[in-house]
Amino acid sequence: MGKKISKINKNTRNNLITYGMVIAAFVIMQTLIATDSISSLLEGLMVPLCVYVILAVSLNLVVGILGELSLGHAGFMCVGAFASAFFSKCTRDVITIAPLRFFLALLIGIAVAAVFGILIGIPVLRLKGDYLAIVTLAFGEIIKNLVNVLFVGKDSNGFHFSTKDALSLNMQPDGQVIVNGPQGITGTPQDSTFLIGFILVLITLFIIINLINSRDGRAIMAIRDNRIAAESIGINVTKYKLMAFTVSAALAGAAGVLYAHNLSTLTANTNNFGYNQSIMILVFVVLGGIGNIRGSIIAAVILTLLPELLRGLSDYRMLIYAIVLIVMMLFNWAPKAIEFREKYLTFGRKKKEAVK
């Protein structure tokens, strides 16, 4: 009983440290912004930083907690971004209250991404390992390419769709092109702020941490550790895998909404929603420690800010970035580094017990 209480207290303490770390970082950055102590370039990175933290934490649910390799996270982000941007642009003149419009767009982005998560997850989660990674990667590329050939317009007769070009929409003179193929959506209300991003990060952490520590989370981790054993004691493997995948997709959709409303023009190019984006999110998860939520946050922050902070060292920027990646990888995964950390932590615990 005492061990159980100690474990609960340890989990609670770790969770409070994670929340405290995020809140402290927000307060510090807000203070620096208010006093004009940081550059406008760094200030402009605050919303993308929140986007990447949400993406890293949500992907860790699938990769770290469920134990499946997914490379379609950028695809779910793309779905949420375009669904919400489409809604916001269509209702810009109807819903003039920006916070209300953004909230509704957020709900739509999350819902659409969750639906895609369910539709993709049902057939895909029967696969394992590399096969799952390949199919989810294909999903992300398909979504990106579909958006690039989609043209949507609106006039007094309603909506018009085409996959050819904007001229083939055959709209009335009062018509407006909303989705313009490779040029994407232009004129999305820029409703995203650092405060909203911070709130969404906290909500994401609350959902993921509470899911991990719940009965459902323990079932998901049991499936990760030994699927056959989990199935033999009555755990519905399909249900829990689909739950984790859908929650992860929905949160990626929320990150997409935040991302879309931080830009005046949203395009589905390779840098925003392609293969490289999915790999970069996976890098955050791997370098931060698979299954380590706090590590994902730290890795996302460091690897997002580092290229900009090193911009002055243009000749050596990518070299330093690569060295940091290698050092972080060795620190988290090298056997000797793991052994050193375990020894250090054990020594620290023994010292505290001796003091008590």
C-alpha positions in Angstrom: 0.0 0.0 0.0 2.8 2.4 0.9 4.6 1.7 -2.4 1.4 2.4 -4.3 0.9 5.7 -2.5 4.6 6.5 -3.1 4.2 5.8 -6.8 1.1 7.9 -7.1 2.8 10.8 -5.3 5.8 10.4 -7.7 3.6 10.5 -10.8 1.7 13.5 -9.4 5.0 15.3 -8.6 6.4 14.6 -12.1 3.1 15.9 -13.7 3.2 19.0 -11.6 6.8 19.7 -12.6 5.8 19.4 -16.2 2.9 21.8 -15.8 5.1 24.2 -13.8 7.8 24.1 -16.4 5.4 25.1 -19.2 3.7 27.8 -17.1 7.1 29.3 -16.0 8.4 29.3 -19.6 5.2 31.2 -20.7 5.5 33.8 -17.9 9.2 34.4 -18.7 8.5 34.8 -22.4 5.5 37.0 -21.9 7.6 39.2 -19.6 10.4 39.4 -22.2 7.8 40.3 -24.9 6.2 42.9 -22.8 9.5 44.6 -22.0 10.7 44.4 -25.7 13.7 42.3 -24.5 13.6 39.9 -27.4 13.7 40.4 -31.2 10.5 40.4 -33.3 11.8 37.3 -35.1 12.0 35.4 -31.8 8.6 36.7 -30.8 7.1 35.5 -34.1 8.3 32.0 -33.2 6.2 31.7 -30.1 3.0 30.4 -31.8 4.9 27.9 -34.1 6.7 26.7 -30.9 3.3 25.9 -29.3 2.3 24.1 -32.5 5.4 21.9 -32.4 5.0 21.1 -28.7 1.4 20.0 -29.3 2.5 17.9 -32.2 5.4 16.3 -30.4 3.3 15.5 -27.2 0.4 14.1 -29.3 2.6 11.9 -31.5 4.3 10.6 -28.3 1.0 9.1 -27.4 1.1 6.8 -30.5 4.9 6.2 -30.7 5.8 6.1 -27.0 2.7 5.0 -25.2 1.0 2.8 -27.8 4.3 1.7 -29.3 3.4 2.1 -33.0 5.4 4.1 -35.6 3.2 6.6 -37.3 4.5 9.1 -40.0 1.1 10.6 -40.9 1.0 13.3 -38.2 1.6 16.1 -40.7 -1.4 14.8 -42.7 -3.8 15.2 -39.7 -2.3 18.6 -39.0 -3.0 19.5 -42.7 -6.6 18.3 -42.4 -7.2 20.4 -39.3 -5.5 23.4 -40.7 -7.4 23.5 -44.0 -10.8 22.6 -42.5 -10.5 25.4 -39.9 -9.1 28.0 -42.4 -11.9 27.2 -44.8 -14.5 27.8 -42.1 -12.9 31.0 -40.8 -12.6 32.5 -44.3 -16.2 31.6 -45.1 -17.6 33.1 -41.9 -15.2 36.0 -41.6 -18.0 38.6 -42.4 -20.7 36.6 -40.6 -19.0 35.9 -37.2 -17.2 39.2 -36.4 -16.2 38.1 -32.9 -12.7 36.8 -33.4 -12.4 34.6 -30.2 -15.8 32.9 -31.0 -14.8 32.3 -34.6 -11.5 30.8 -33.7 -13.1 28.6 -31.0 -15.6 27.2 -33.6 -12.8 26.8 -36.1 -10.8 24.9 -33.5 -13.7 22.6 -32.8 -14.2 21.9 -36.5 -10.4 21.3 -37.1 -10.3 18.9 -34.2 -13.5 17.1 -35.3 -12.4 16.7 -38.9 -8.9 15.4 -37.9 -10.5 13.0 -35.4 -12.8 11.6 -38.1 -9.9 11.1 -40.4 -8.0 9.5 -37.5 -10.8 6.9 -37.1 -11.2 6.3 -40.9 -7.5 5.8 -41.4 -7.0 4.0 -38.0 -9.6 1.2 -38.6 -7.7 -0.4 -41.5 -4.2 0.9 -40.8 -3.8 -0.2 -37.2 -4.0 -3.9 -38.2 -0.5 -3.4 -39.6 2.7 -3.3 -37.6 6.1 -1.7 -37.6 7.4 -0.5 -41.0 4.2 -1.3 -42.8 2.2 1.0 -40.5 4.8 3.7 -41.0 4.7 3.4 -44.8 0.8 3.5 -44.9 0.5 6.5 -42.6 3.3 8.3 -44.5 1.3 7.6 -47.7 -1.8 9.1 -46.1 0.0 12.3 -45.3 1.3 12.6 -48.9 -2.2 11.9 -50.4 -3.8 14.5 -48.2 -1.2 17.1 -49.2 -1.5 16.3 -52.9 -5.3 16.3 -52.8 -5.4 19.8 -51.3 -2.9 21.0 -53.9 -5.4 20.1 -56.8 -8.5 21.2 -55.0 -10.3 24.5 -56.1 -13.3 25.7 -54.1 -15.3 28.8 -54.8 -18.4 30.5 -53.3 -21.0 32.7 -54.9 -24.7 33.5 -54.5 -25.5 30.0 -55.9 -23.4 28.2 -53.2 -20.1 26.4 -53.3 -18.3 25.2 -56.5 -15.7 22.5 -56.6 -13.1 21.7 -59.3 -9.8 19.8 -59.6 -8.7 21.5 -62.8 -8.3 25.2 -62.2 -10.1 28.3 -60.8 -11.7 29.2 -64.1 -13.5 25.9 -64.3 -15.5 26.8 -61.2 -17.9 28.7 -63.4 -18.9 31.2 -60.6 -21.1 34.3 -60.8 -19.4 37.7 -60.9 -19.9 38.1 -57.1 -18.0 34.8 -56.6 -14.9 34.3 -54.5 -12.2 31.6 -54.7 -11.6 30.2 -51.2 -9.2 27.3 -51.9 -7.0 28.0 -54.9 -5.2 24.8 -55.5 -1.4 25.1 -55.0 -1.8 28.7 -53.8 -3.9 27.4 -50.9 -6.2 29.7 -48.8 -5.4 33.4 -48.7 -6.8 35.9 -46.2 -7.3 33.6 -43.2 -8.0 35.7 -40.1 -4.8 35.7 -38.0 -6.5 34.9 -34.7 -3.7 32.8 -33.2 -1.8 34.3 -30.3 0.9 33.1 -27.9 -1.7 33.0 -25.1 -4.0 30.8 -27.1 -1.1 28.5 -28.0 -0.1 28.3 -24.3 -3.7 27.3 -23.3 -3.8 24.6 -26.1 -0.5 23.2 -24.9 -1.8 23.0 -21.3 -5.0 21.3 -22.6 -3.0 18.9 -24.6 -0.8 18.0 -21.6 -3.9 17.6 -19.4 -5.5 15.2 -21.9 -2.4 13.1 -22.6 -1.2 12.9 -19.0 -4.6 12.0 -17.7 -5.1 9.4 -20.4 -1.7 7.8 -19.6 -2.5 7.6 -15.9 -6.0 6.3 -16.4 -7.3 2.7 -16.8 -7.4 3.2 -20.5 -3.8 4.4 -20.5 -2.7 1.3 -18.6 -4.5 -0.8 -21.2 -2.7 1.0 -24.0 0.7 0.4 -22.4 -0.2 -3.2 -21.8 -0.8 -3.6 -25.5 2.5 -1.9 -26.2 4.4 -4.2 -23.9 2.8 -7.5 -24.9 -0.2 -7.5 -27.3 -0.9 -11.3 -26.9 -0.8 -11.1 -23.1 -3.1 -8.1 -23.1 -5.5 -9.8 -25.5 -5.5 -12.9 -23.3 -6.8 -11.0 -20.3 -9.7 -9.5 -22.2 -8.3 -6.1 -23.3 -9.9 -5.0 -26.5 -6.8 -4.3 -28.6 -8.5 -2.7 -31.6 -10.6 -0.3 -29.4 -7.6 1.0 -27.4 -5.3 1.3 -30.3 -8.0 3.2 -32.2 -8.6 5.4 -29.1 -4.9 6.4 -28.9 -4.6 7.0 -32.6 -7.8 9.1 -32.8 -6.9 11.3 -29.7 -3.4 11.9 -31.3 -4.9 12.8 -34.6 -7.4 15.2 -33.0 -4.7 17.0 -31.1 -2.6 17.2 -34.3 -5.7 18.8 -35.9 -5.8 21.4 -33.1 -2.1 22.2 -33.8 -3.1 22.6 -37.4 -5.8 25.1 -36.5 -3.3 27.1 -34.4 -0.8 27.0 -37.3 -3.3 28.0 -40.0 -4.6 31.1 -38.1 -1.0 32.3 -37.6 -0.5 32.8 -41.3 -2.1 35.0 -43.9 -1.7 32.4 -46.6 -1.9 28.7 -46.0 -0.4 26.4 -48.6 0.0 22.6 -48.6 3.6 22.5 -49.6 6.3 20.0 -48.7 7.8 22.2 -45.9 4.4 22.7 -44.1 2.7 19.3 -44.3 5.0 17.0 -46.2 7.3 14.1 -45.4 9.9 16.4 -43.8 7.4 17.8 -41.4 6.4 14.3 -40.2 10.0 13.3 -39.8 10.8 16.5 -37.8 7.9 15.8 -35.4 9.2 12.2 -35.0 12.7 13.6 -34.3 11.2 15.7 -31.4 9.7 12.5 -29.9 12.8 10.3 -30.4 15.3 12.9 -29.1 13.1 13.8 -26.1 12.8 10.2 -25.2 10.1 7.8 -26.5 7.3 7.9 -23.9 8.8 10.9 -22.1 6.2 13.8 -22.4 8.5 16.3 -20.7 11.4 15.3 -23.0 9.2 15.9 -26.1 8.4 19.4 -24.9 12.1 20.2 -24.3 13.2 18.7 -27.6 10.5 20.6 -29.5 11.5 23.9 -27.9 15.3 23.4 -28.4 15.1 22.2 -32.0 12.7 24.9 -33.0 14.6 27.8 -31.5 18.1 26.6 -32.2 18.2 27.3 -36.0 17.0 30.8 -35.4 19.3 31.5 -32.5 22.2 30.3 -34.6 21.2 32.4 -37.6 24.1 34.8 -37.0 26.5 31.9 -37.4 25.3 31.2 -41.0 28.4 29.2 -42.0 28.2 26.9 -39.0 24.5 26.9 -38.1 23.6 23.5 -39.6 26.9 22.0 -38.2 26.1 23.0 -34.7 22.5 21.9 -35.2 23.7 18.4 -36.3 26.1 18.2 -33.3 23.2 19.0 -30.9 21.1 16.3 -32.5 23.8 13.7 -32.1 24.6 14.8 -28.5 20.9 14.6 -27.5 20.6 11.2 -29.2 23.6 9.8 -27.4 22.5 11.3 -24.1 19.1 9.7 -24.3 19.9 6.3 -25.9 23.6 5.4 -25.5 23.9 2.5 -23.0 26.8 4.2 -21.1 24.8 7.5 -20.8 21.7 5.5 -19.5 23.9 3.7 -17.0 25.4 7.1 -15.9 22.0 8.6 -15.4 20.7 5.7 -13.5 23.8 5.7 -11.2 23.4 9.5 -10.7 19.7 9.3 -9.9 20.2 6.3 -7.6 22.9 8.1 -5.7 20.7 11.2 -5.4 17.8 9.1 -4.0 20.1 7.3 -1.5 21.5 10.7 -0.3 17.9 12.1 0.3 16.9 8.9 2.2 20.1 9.2 4.3 19.2 12.8 5.2 15.7 11.8 6.2 
